[in-house]
Amino acid sequence: MPHNSEANIATADALTLLLHNQHAISAAIEEVTKWLSENGVGNVAANAVSALETLDTNAQRISDAIMQLRQL
């Protein structure tokens, strides 16, 4: 079955945009986490750090998928 390279490129481009959004969300959560930590809300900050870890894990997987699509 032949690969549809145009579809792969479009999918990779869309995933790239989603990944950029994910990085922006991560940066915002980092800023909020810093503020929470500095203002004595450590337990909430710890929850935010967990969310950041999930974003990082998923960002790596999205990056891997983008690379695979671009190589097809």
PDB file with SEQRES, HELIX, SHEET and CRYST1 records, atoms N, CA, C and O in Angstrom:
SEQRES   1 A   72  MET PRO HIS ASN SER GLU ALA ASN ILE ALA THR ALA ASP          
SEQRES   2 A   72  ALA LEU THR LEU LEU LEU HIS ASN GLN HIS ALA ILE SER          
SEQRES   3 A   72  ALA ALA ILE GLU GLU VAL THR LYS TRP LEU SER GLU ASN          
SEQRES   4 A   72  GLY VAL GLY ASN VAL ALA ALA ASN ALA VAL SER ALA LEU          
SEQRES   5 A   72  GLU THR LEU ASP THR ASN ALA GLN ARG ILE SER ASP ALA          
SEQRES   6 A   72  ILE MET GLN LEU ARG GLN LEU                                  
HELIX    1 AA1 SER A    5  GLU A   38  1                                  34    
HELIX    2 AA2 GLY A   42  GLN A   71  1                                  30    
CRYST1    1.000    1.000    1.000  90.00  90.00  90.00 P 1           1          
ATOM      1  N   MET A   1       0.848  -1.179   0.000  1.00  0.00           N  
ATOM      2  CA  MET A   1       0.000   0.000   0.000  1.00  0.00           C  
ATOM      3  C   MET A   1       0.891   1.240   0.000  1.00  0.00           C  
ATOM      4  O   MET A   1       1.706   1.401   0.908  1.00  0.00           O  
ATOM      5  N   PRO A   2       0.760   2.109  -0.981  1.00  0.00           N  
ATOM      6  CA  PRO A   2       1.612   3.290  -1.050  1.00  0.00           C  
ATOM      7  C   PRO A   2       1.277   4.287   0.054  1.00  0.00           C  
ATOM      8  O   PRO A   2       0.133   4.387   0.497  1.00  0.00           O  
ATOM      9  N   HIS A   3       2.292   5.015   0.485  1.00  0.00           N  
ATOM     10  CA  HIS A   3       2.089   6.035   1.509  1.00  0.00           C  
ATOM     11  C   HIS A   3       1.578   7.305   0.856  1.00  0.00           C  
ATOM     12  O   HIS A   3       2.010   7.664  -0.240  1.00  0.00           O  
ATOM     13  N   ASN A   4       0.677   7.973   1.513  1.00  0.00           N  
ATOM     14  CA  ASN A   4       0.176   9.242   1.025  1.00  0.00           C  
ATOM     15  C   ASN A   4       1.031  10.341   1.655  1.00  0.00           C  
ATOM     16  O   ASN A   4       0.745  10.800   2.761  1.00  0.00           O  
ATOM     17  N   SER A   5       2.082  10.761   0.946  1.00  0.00           N  
ATOM     18  CA  SER A   5       3.033  11.700   1.529  1.00  0.00           C  
ATOM     19  C   SER A   5       2.397  13.057   1.822  1.00  0.00           C  
ATOM     20  O   SER A   5       2.776  13.709   2.795  1.00  0.00           O  
ATOM     21  N   GLU A   6       1.446  13.492   1.010  1.00  0.00           N  
ATOM     22  CA  GLU A   6       0.777  14.770   1.295  1.00  0.00           C  
ATOM     23  C   GLU A   6       0.000  14.700   2.605  1.00  0.00           C  
ATOM     24  O   GLU A   6       0.008  15.650   3.389  1.00  0.00           O  
ATOM     25  N   ALA A   7      -0.662  13.586   2.836  1.00  0.00           N  
ATOM     26  CA  ALA A   7      -1.398  13.405   4.092  1.00  0.00           C  
ATOM     27  C   ALA A   7      -0.432  13.337   5.271  1.00  0.00           C  
ATOM     28  O   ALA A   7      -0.708  13.888   6.337  1.00  0.00           O  
ATOM     29  N   ASN A   8       0.705  12.660   5.078  1.00  0.00           N  
ATOM     30  CA  ASN A   8       1.703  12.578   6.145  1.00  0.00           C  
ATOM     31  C   ASN A   8       2.253  13.961   6.483  1.00  0.00           C  
ATOM     32  O   ASN A   8       2.425  14.295   7.655  1.00  0.00           O  
ATOM     33  N   ILE A   9       2.524  14.753   5.467  1.00  0.00           N  
ATOM     34  CA  ILE A   9       3.043  16.102   5.693  1.00  0.00           C  
ATOM     35  C   ILE A   9       2.017  16.959   6.421  1.00  0.00           C  
ATOM     36  O   ILE A   9       2.355  17.674   7.364  1.00  0.00           O  
ATOM     37  N   ALA A  10       0.763  16.888   5.981  1.00  0.00           N  
ATOM     38  CA  ALA A  10      -0.298  17.669   6.627  1.00  0.00           C  
ATOM     39  C   ALA A  10      -0.475  17.248   8.081  1.00  0.00           C  
ATOM     40  O   ALA A  10      -0.664  18.089   8.960  1.00  0.00           O  
ATOM     41  N   THR A  11      -0.412  15.947   8.329  1.00  0.00           N  
ATOM     42  CA  THR A  11      -0.541  15.449   9.694  1.00  0.00           C  
ATOM     43  C   THR A  11       0.640  15.900  10.548  1.00  0.00           C  
ATOM     44  O   THR A  11       0.456  16.342  11.682  1.00  0.00           O  
ATOM     45  N   ALA A  12       1.837  15.790  10.010  1.00  0.00           N  
ATOM     46  CA  ALA A  12       3.031  16.230  10.734  1.00  0.00           C  
ATOM     47  C   ALA A  12       2.972  17.723  11.020  1.00  0.00           C  
ATOM     48  O   ALA A  12       3.347  18.162  12.107  1.00  0.00           O  
ATOM     49  N   ASP A  13       2.504  18.510  10.048  1.00  0.00           N  
ATOM     50  CA  ASP A  13       2.379  19.954  10.262  1.00  0.00           C  
ATOM     51  C   ASP A  13       1.374  20.265  11.370  1.00  0.00           C  
ATOM     52  O   ASP A  13       1.617  21.129  12.213  1.00  0.00           O  
ATOM     53  N   ALA A  14       0.245  19.555  11.363  1.00  0.00           N  
ATOM     54  CA  ALA A  14      -0.764  19.774  12.408  1.00  0.00           C  
ATOM     55  C   ALA A  14      -0.224  19.373  13.777  1.00  0.00           C  
ATOM     56  O   ALA A  14      -0.433  20.078  14.764  1.00  0.00           O  
ATOM     57  N   LEU A  15       0.469  18.241  13.832  1.00  0.00           N  
ATOM     58  CA  LEU A  15       1.063  17.816  15.102  1.00  0.00           C  
ATOM     59  C   LEU A  15       2.117  18.807  15.582  1.00  0.00           C  
ATOM     60  O   LEU A  15       2.257  19.033  16.784  1.00  0.00           O  
ATOM     61  N   THR A  16       2.849  19.391  14.658  1.00  0.00           N  
ATOM     62  CA  THR A  16       3.861  20.385  15.022  1.00  0.00           C  
ATOM     63  C   THR A  16       3.204  21.598  15.675  1.00  0.00           C  
ATOM     64  O   THR A  16       3.699  22.116  16.676  1.00  0.00           O  
ATOM     65  N   LEU A  17       2.098  22.044  15.107  1.00  0.00           N  
ATOM     66  CA  LEU A  17       1.374  23.171  15.703  1.00  0.00           C  
ATOM     67  C   LEU A  17       0.843  22.819  17.090  1.00  0.00           C  
ATOM     68  O   LEU A  17       0.913  23.635  18.009  1.00  0.00           O  
ATOM     69  N   LEU A  18       0.315  21.610  17.240  1.00  0.00           N  
ATOM     70  CA  LEU A  18      -0.153  21.173  18.553  1.00  0.00           C  
ATOM     71  C   LEU A  18       1.000  21.095  19.545  1.00  0.00           C  
ATOM     72  O   LEU A  18       0.838  21.432  20.718  1.00  0.00           O  
ATOM     73  N   LEU A  19       2.144  20.659  19.084  1.00  0.00           N  
ATOM     74  CA  LEU A  19       3.317  20.586  19.952  1.00  0.00           C  
ATOM     75  C   LEU A  19       3.745  21.981  20.397  1.00  0.00           C  
ATOM     76  O   LEU A  19       4.119  22.178  21.554  1.00  0.00           O  
ATOM     77  N   HIS A  20       3.693  22.953  19.480  1.00  0.00           N  
ATOM     78  CA  HIS A  20       4.010  24.340  19.857  1.00  0.00           C  
ATOM     79  C   HIS A  20       3.028  24.839  20.921  1.00  0.00           C  
ATOM     80  O   HIS A  20       3.425  25.510  21.873  1.00  0.00           O  
ATOM     81  N   ASN A  21       1.755  24.509  20.754  1.00  0.00           N  
ATOM     82  CA  ASN A  21       0.759  24.892  21.760  1.00  0.00           C  
ATOM     83  C   ASN A  21       1.071  24.235  23.094  1.00  0.00           C  
ATOM     84  O   ASN A  21       0.943  24.858  24.148  1.00  0.00           O  
ATOM     85  N   GLN A  22       1.478  22.980  23.042  1.00  0.00           N  
ATOM     86  CA  GLN A  22       1.794  22.261  24.266  1.00  0.00           C  
ATOM     87  C   GLN A  22       2.979  22.909  24.983  1.00  0.00           C  
ATOM     88  O   GLN A  22       2.986  23.010  26.210  1.00  0.00           O  
ATOM     89  N   HIS A  23       3.978  23.346  24.218  1.00  0.00           N  
ATOM     90  CA  HIS A  23       5.122  24.029  24.830  1.00  0.00           C  
ATOM     91  C   HIS A  23       4.691  25.350  25.472  1.00  0.00           C  
ATOM     92  O   HIS A  23       5.182  25.710  26.542  1.00  0.00           O  
ATOM     93  N   ALA A  24       3.784  26.062  24.828  1.00  0.00           N  
ATOM     94  CA  ALA A  24       3.293  27.324  25.389  1.00  0.00           C  
ATOM     95  C   ALA A  24       2.515  27.084  26.683  1.00  0.00           C  
ATOM     96  O   ALA A  24       2.671  27.826  27.653  1.00  0.00           O  
ATOM     97  N   ILE A  25       1.687  26.055  26.693  1.00  0.00           N  
ATOM     98  CA  ILE A  25       0.941  25.713  27.906  1.00  0.00           C  
ATOM     99  C   ILE A  25       1.904  25.327  29.018  1.00  0.00           C  
ATOM    100  O   ILE A  25       1.719  25.714  30.171  1.00  0.00           O  
ATOM    101  N   SER A  26       2.918  24.574  28.672  1.00  0.00           N  
ATOM    102  CA  SER A  26       3.921  24.164  29.653  1.00  0.00           C  
ATOM    103  C   SER A  26       4.622  25.375  30.264  1.00  0.00           C  
ATOM    104  O   SER A  26       4.825  25.437  31.476  1.00  0.00           O  
ATOM    105  N   ALA A  27       4.987  26.330  29.423  1.00  0.00           N  
ATOM    106  CA  ALA A  27       5.653  27.538  29.926  1.00  0.00           C  
ATOM    107  C   ALA A  27       4.738  28.311  30.872  1.00  0.00           C  
ATOM    108  O   ALA A  27       5.188  28.830  31.894  1.00  0.00           O  
ATOM    109  N   ALA A  28       3.457  28.382  30.529  1.00  0.00           N  
ATOM    110  CA  ALA A  28       2.510  29.084  31.395  1.00  0.00           C  
ATOM    111  C   ALA A  28       2.361  28.367  32.739  1.00  0.00           C  
ATOM    112  O   ALA A  28       2.322  29.008  33.789  1.00  0.00           O  
ATOM    113  N   ILE A  29       2.278  27.039  32.698  1.00  0.00           N  
ATOM    114  CA  ILE A  29       2.164  26.277  33.943  1.00  0.00           C  
ATOM    115  C   ILE A  29       3.421  26.453  34.787  1.00  0.00           C  
ATOM    116  O   ILE A  29       3.336  26.545  36.012  1.00  0.00           O  
ATOM    117  N   GLU A  30       4.576  26.500  34.149  1.00  0.00           N  
ATOM    118  CA  GLU A  30       5.816  26.729  34.895  1.00  0.00           C  
ATOM    119  C   GLU A  30       5.785  28.062  35.629  1.00  0.00           C  
ATOM    120  O   GLU A  30       6.196  28.144  36.787  1.00  0.00           O  
ATOM    121  N   GLU A  31       5.304  29.100  34.968  1.00  0.00           N  
ATOM    122  CA  GLU A  31       5.212  30.422  35.607  1.00  0.00           C  
ATOM    123  C   GLU A  31       4.252  30.390  36.793  1.00  0.00           C  
ATOM    124  O   GLU A  31       4.556  30.938  37.853  1.00  0.00           O  
ATOM    125  N   VAL A  32       3.109  29.759  36.622  1.00  0.00           N  
ATOM    126  CA  VAL A  32       2.130  29.660  37.708  1.00  0.00           C  
ATOM    127  C   VAL A  32       2.700  28.823  38.850  1.00  0.00           C  
ATOM    128  O   VAL A  32       2.518  29.158  40.020  1.00  0.00           O  
ATOM    129  N   THR A  33       3.388  27.738  38.509  1.00  0.00           N  
ATOM    130  CA  THR A  33       3.996  26.887  39.532  1.00  0.00           C  
ATOM    131  C   THR A  33       5.014  27.664  40.356  1.00  0.00           C  
ATOM    132  O   THR A  33       5.055  27.541  41.580  1.00  0.00           O  
ATOM    133  N   LYS A  34       5.828  28.458  39.685  1.00  0.00           N  
ATOM    134  CA  LYS A  34       6.816  29.278  40.392  1.00  0.00           C  
ATOM    135  C   LYS A  34       6.119  30.238  41.347  1.00  0.00           C  
ATOM    136  O   LYS A  34       6.530  30.386  42.498  1.00  0.00           O  
ATOM    137  N   TRP A  35       5.065  30.889  40.868  1.00  0.00           N  
ATOM    138  CA  TRP A  35       4.337  31.840  41.712  1.00  0.00           C  
ATOM    139  C   TRP A  35       3.713  31.130  42.902  1.00  0.00           C  
ATOM    140  O   TRP A  35       3.764  31.631  44.026  1.00  0.00           O  
ATOM    141  N   LEU A  36       3.119  29.954  42.659  1.00  0.00           N  
ATOM    142  CA  LEU A  36       2.500  29.191  43.743  1.00  0.00           C  
ATOM    143  C   LEU A  36       3.535  28.815  44.799  1.00  0.00           C  
ATOM    144  O   LEU A  36       3.284  28.945  45.997  1.00  0.00           O  
ATOM    145  N   SER A  37       4.681  28.354  44.354  1.00  0.00           N  
ATOM    146  CA  SER A  37       5.743  27.965  45.288  1.00  0.00           C  
ATOM    147  C   SER A  37       6.214  29.148  46.122  1.00  0.00           C  
ATOM    148  O   SER A  37       6.440  29.025  47.326  1.00  0.00           O  
ATOM    149  N   GLU A  38       6.360  30.295  45.468  1.00  0.00           N  
ATOM    150  CA  GLU A  38       6.833  31.493  46.161  1.00  0.00           C  
ATOM    151  C   GLU A  38       5.796  32.065  47.118  1.00  0.00           C  
ATOM    152  O   GLU A  38       6.137  32.844  48.008  1.00  0.00           O  
ATOM    153  N   ASN A  39       4.540  31.689  46.943  1.00  0.00           N  
ATOM    154  CA  ASN A  39       3.472  32.240  47.775  1.00  0.00           C  
ATOM    155  C   ASN A  39       2.856  31.204  48.703  1.00  0.00           C  
ATOM    156  O   ASN A  39       1.706  31.338  49.121  1.00  0.00           O  
ATOM    157  N   GLY A  40       3.618  30.184  49.017  1.00  0.00           N  
ATOM    158  CA  GLY A  40       3.234  29.234  50.052  1.00  0.00           C  
ATOM    159  C   GLY A  40       2.141  28.252  49.702  1.00  0.00           C  
ATOM    160  O   GLY A  40       1.471  27.736  50.597  1.00  0.00           O  
ATOM    161  N   VAL A  41       1.943  27.984  48.444  1.00  0.00           N  
ATOM    162  CA  VAL A  41       0.926  27.011  48.042  1.00  0.00           C  
ATOM    163  C   VAL A  41       1.643  25.818  47.404  1.00  0.00           C  
ATOM    164  O   VAL A  41       1.409  25.470  46.247  1.00  0.00           O  
ATOM    165  N   GLY A  42       2.508  25.218  48.185  1.00  0.00           N  
ATOM    166  CA  GLY A  42       3.366  24.153  47.694  1.00  0.00           C  
ATOM    167  C   GLY A  42       2.637  22.928  47.202  1.00  0.00           C  
ATOM    168  O   GLY A  42       3.063  22.298  46.235  1.00  0.00           O  
ATOM    169  N   ASN A  43       1.516  22.573  47.871  1.00  0.00           N  
ATOM    170  CA  ASN A  43       0.798  21.363  47.440  1.00  0.00           C  
ATOM    171  C   ASN A  43       0.182  21.551  46.055  1.00  0.00           C  
ATOM    172  O   ASN A  43       0.146  20.611  45.261  1.00  0.00           O  
ATOM    173  N   VAL A  44      -0.296  22.746  45.763  1.00  0.00           N  
ATOM    174  CA  VAL A  44      -0.844  23.020  44.431  1.00  0.00           C  
ATOM    175  C   VAL A  44       0.296  23.054  43.417  1.00  0.00           C  
ATOM    176  O   VAL A  44       0.147  22.571  42.295  1.00  0.00           O  
ATOM    177  N   ALA A  45       1.416  23.616  43.808  1.00  0.00           N  
ATOM    178  CA  ALA A  45       2.583  23.656  42.932  1.00  0.00           C  
ATOM    179  C   ALA A  45       3.033  22.241  42.592  1.00  0.00           C  
ATOM    180  O   ALA A  45       3.422  21.976  41.454  1.00  0.00           O  
ATOM    181  N   ALA A  46       2.986  21.340  43.548  1.00  0.00           N  
ATOM    182  CA  ALA A  46       3.375  19.949  43.302  1.00  0.00           C  
ATOM    183  C   ALA A  46       2.453  19.309  42.262  1.00  0.00           C  
ATOM    184  O   ALA A  46       2.909  18.545  41.412  1.00  0.00           O  
ATOM    185  N   ASN A  47       1.169  19.618  42.331  1.00  0.00           N  
ATOM    186  CA  ASN A  47       0.238  19.099  41.318  1.00  0.00           C  
ATOM    187  C   ASN A  47       0.568  19.658  39.941  1.00  0.00           C  
ATOM    188  O   ASN A  47       0.477  18.950  38.939  1.00  0.00           O  
ATOM    189  N   ALA A  48       0.947  20.917  39.897  1.00  0.00           N  
ATOM    190  CA  ALA A  48       1.316  21.540  38.621  1.00  0.00           C  
ATOM    191  C   ALA A  48       2.570  20.887  38.050  1.00  0.00           C  
ATOM    192  O   ALA A  48       2.676  20.705  36.837  1.00  0.00           O  
ATOM    193  N   VAL A  49       3.506  20.538  38.900  1.00  0.00           N  
ATOM    194  CA  VAL A  49       4.720  19.860  38.447  1.00  0.00           C  
ATOM    195  C   VAL A  49       4.365  18.504  37.834  1.00  0.00           C  
ATOM    196  O   VAL A  49       4.961  18.100  36.836  1.00  0.00           O  
ATOM    197  N   SER A  50       3.405  17.809  38.423  1.00  0.00           N  
ATOM    198  CA  SER A  50       2.961  16.530  37.849  1.00  0.00           C  
ATOM    199  C   SER A  50       2.383  16.743  36.454  1.00  0.00           C  
ATOM    200  O   SER A  50       2.627  15.949  35.545  1.00  0.00           O  
ATOM    201  N   ALA A  51       1.620  17.813  36.290  1.00  0.00           N  
ATOM    202  CA  ALA A  51       1.062  18.124  34.974  1.00  0.00           C  
ATOM    203  C   ALA A  51       2.179  18.420  33.979  1.00  0.00           C  
ATOM    204  O   ALA A  51       2.105  18.013  32.820  1.00  0.00           O  
ATOM    205  N   LEU A  52       3.203  19.120  34.425  1.00  0.00           N  
ATOM    206  CA  LEU A  52       4.343  19.419  33.551  1.00  0.00           C  
ATOM    207  C   LEU A  52       5.058  18.149  33.112  1.00  0.00           C  
ATOM    208  O   LEU A  52       5.477  18.026  31.961  1.00  0.00           O  
ATOM    209  N   GLU A  53       5.192  17.217  34.027  1.00  0.00           N  
ATOM    210  CA  GLU A  53       5.847  15.949  33.687  1.00  0.00           C  
ATOM    211  C   GLU A  53       5.059  15.207  32.603  1.00  0.00           C  
ATOM    212  O   GLU A  53       5.643  14.627  31.687  1.00  0.00           O  
ATOM    213  N   THR A  54       3.739  15.232  32.718  1.00  0.00           N  
ATOM    214  CA  THR A  54       2.897  14.593  31.696  1.00  0.00           C  
ATOM    215  C   THR A  54       3.059  15.306  30.359  1.00  0.00           C  
ATOM    216  O   THR A  54       3.181  14.656  29.320  1.00  0.00           O  
ATOM    217  N   LEU A  55       3.060  16.638  30.378  1.00  0.00           N  
ATOM    218  CA  LEU A  55       3.253  17.397  29.143  1.00  0.00           C  
ATOM    219  C   LEU A  55       4.592  17.063  28.499  1.00  0.00           C  
ATOM    220  O   LEU A  55       4.676  16.900  27.281  1.00  0.00           O  
ATOM    221  N   ASP A  56       5.637  16.961  29.311  1.00  0.00           N  
ATOM    222  CA  ASP A  56       6.963  16.633  28.773  1.00  0.00           C  
ATOM    223  C   ASP A  56       6.990  15.252  28.144  1.00  0.00           C  
ATOM    224  O   ASP A  56       7.539  15.074  27.057  1.00  0.00           O  
ATOM    225  N   THR A  57       6.405  14.278  28.817  1.00  0.00           N  
ATOM    226  CA  THR A  57       6.367  12.915  28.287  1.00  0.00           C  
ATOM    227  C   THR A  57       5.618  12.881  26.960  1.00  0.00           C  
ATOM    228  O   THR A  57       6.084  12.295  25.983  1.00  0.00           O  
ATOM    229  N   ASN A  58       4.456  13.516  26.943  1.00  0.00           N  
ATOM    230  CA  ASN A  58       3.659  13.516  25.725  1.00  0.00           C  
ATOM    231  C   ASN A  58       4.319  14.319  24.613  1.00  0.00           C  
ATOM    232  O   ASN A  58       4.196  13.962  23.441  1.00  0.00           O  
ATOM    233  N   ALA A  59       5.009  15.383  24.955  1.00  0.00           N  
ATOM    234  CA  ALA A  59       5.706  16.181  23.938  1.00  0.00           C  
ATOM    235  C   ALA A  59       6.760  15.336  23.238  1.00  0.00           C  
ATOM    236  O   ALA A  59       6.936  15.441  22.024  1.00  0.00           O  
ATOM    237  N   GLN A  60       7.450  14.513  23.983  1.00  0.00           N  
ATOM    238  CA  GLN A  60       8.466  13.654  23.375  1.00  0.00           C  
ATOM    239  C   GLN A  60       7.824  12.653  22.420  1.00  0.00           C  
ATOM    240  O   GLN A  60       8.344  12.397  21.334  1.00  0.00           O  
ATOM    241  N   ARG A  61       6.713  12.098  22.827  1.00  0.00           N  
ATOM    242  CA  ARG A  61       6.029  11.128  21.958  1.00  0.00           C  
ATOM    243  C   ARG A  61       5.483  11.797  20.702  1.00  0.00           C  
ATOM    244  O   ARG A  61       5.532  11.218  19.617  1.00  0.00           O  
ATOM    245  N   ILE A  62       4.970  13.001  20.843  1.00  0.00           N  
ATOM    246  CA  ILE A  62       4.485  13.740  19.678  1.00  0.00           C  
ATOM    247  C   ILE A  62       5.650  14.039  18.744  1.00  0.00           C  
ATOM    248  O   ILE A  62       5.526  13.894  17.528  1.00  0.00           O  
ATOM    249  N   SER A  63       6.774  14.453  19.303  1.00  0.00           N  
ATOM    250  CA  SER A  63       7.967  14.726  18.491  1.00  0.00           C  
ATOM    251  C   SER A  63       8.402  13.482  17.727  1.00  0.00           C  
ATOM    252  O   SER A  63       8.753  13.563  16.550  1.00  0.00           O  
ATOM    253  N   ASP A  64       8.380  12.345  18.387  1.00  0.00           N  
ATOM    254  CA  ASP A  64       8.746  11.089  17.726  1.00  0.00           C  
ATOM    255  C   ASP A  64       7.795  10.775  16.575  1.00  0.00           C  
ATOM    256  O   ASP A  64       8.228  10.348  15.505  1.00  0.00           O  
ATOM    257  N   ALA A  65       6.498  10.988  16.798  1.00  0.00           N  
ATOM    258  CA  ALA A  65       5.507  10.727  15.755  1.00  0.00           C  
ATOM    259  C   ALA A  65       5.706  11.662  14.564  1.00  0.00           C  
ATOM    260  O   ALA A  65       5.587  11.245  13.412  1.00  0.00           O  
ATOM    261  N   ILE A  66       6.007  12.913  14.846  1.00  0.00           N  
ATOM    262  CA  ILE A  66       6.263  13.885  13.773  1.00  0.00           C  
ATOM    263  C   ILE A  66       7.446  13.433  12.932  1.00  0.00           C  
ATOM    264  O   ILE A  66       7.389  13.473  11.703  1.00  0.00           O  
ATOM    265  N   MET A  67       8.510  13.005  13.583  1.00  0.00           N  
ATOM    266  CA  MET A  67       9.694  12.555  12.851  1.00  0.00           C  
ATOM    267  C   MET A  67       9.377  11.333  11.991  1.00  0.00           C  
ATOM    268  O   MET A  67       9.834  11.239  10.852  1.00  0.00           O  
ATOM    269  N   GLN A  68       8.605  10.410  12.528  1.00  0.00           N  
ATOM    270  CA  GLN A  68       8.232   9.223  11.753  1.00  0.00           C  
ATOM    271  C   GLN A  68       7.427   9.608  10.525  1.00  0.00           C  
ATOM    272  O   GLN A  68       7.673   9.089   9.436  1.00  0.00           O  
ATOM    273  N   LEU A  69       6.471  10.508  10.685  1.00  0.00           N  
ATOM    274  CA  LEU A  69       5.651  10.945   9.555  1.00  0.00           C  
ATOM    275  C   LEU A  69       6.490  11.634   8.497  1.00  0.00           C  
ATOM    276  O   LEU A  69       6.282  11.423   7.303  1.00  0.00           O  
ATOM    277  N   ARG A  70       7.426  12.446   8.921  1.00  0.00           N  
ATOM    278  CA  ARG A  70       8.246  13.193   7.973  1.00  0.00           C  
ATOM    279  C   ARG A  70       9.230  12.280   7.228  1.00  0.00           C  
ATOM    280  O   ARG A  70       9.719  12.649   6.160  1.00  0.00           O  
ATOM    281  N   GLN A  71       9.522  11.108   7.773  1.00  0.00           N  
ATOM    282  CA  GLN A  71      10.440  10.182   7.123  1.00  0.00           C  
ATOM    283  C   GLN A  71       9.739   9.265   6.119  1.00  0.00           C  
ATOM    284  O   GLN A  71      10.396   8.609   5.312  1.00  0.00           O  
ATOM    285  N   LEU A  72       8.415   9.221   6.170  1.00  0.00           N  
ATOM    286  CA  LEU A  72       7.682   8.337   5.244  1.00  0.00           C  
ATOM    287  C   LEU A  72       7.626   8.919   3.852  1.00  0.00           C  
ATOM    288  O   LEU A  72       7.051   8.309   2.950  1.00  0.00           O  
TER     289      LEU A  72                                                      
END                                                                             
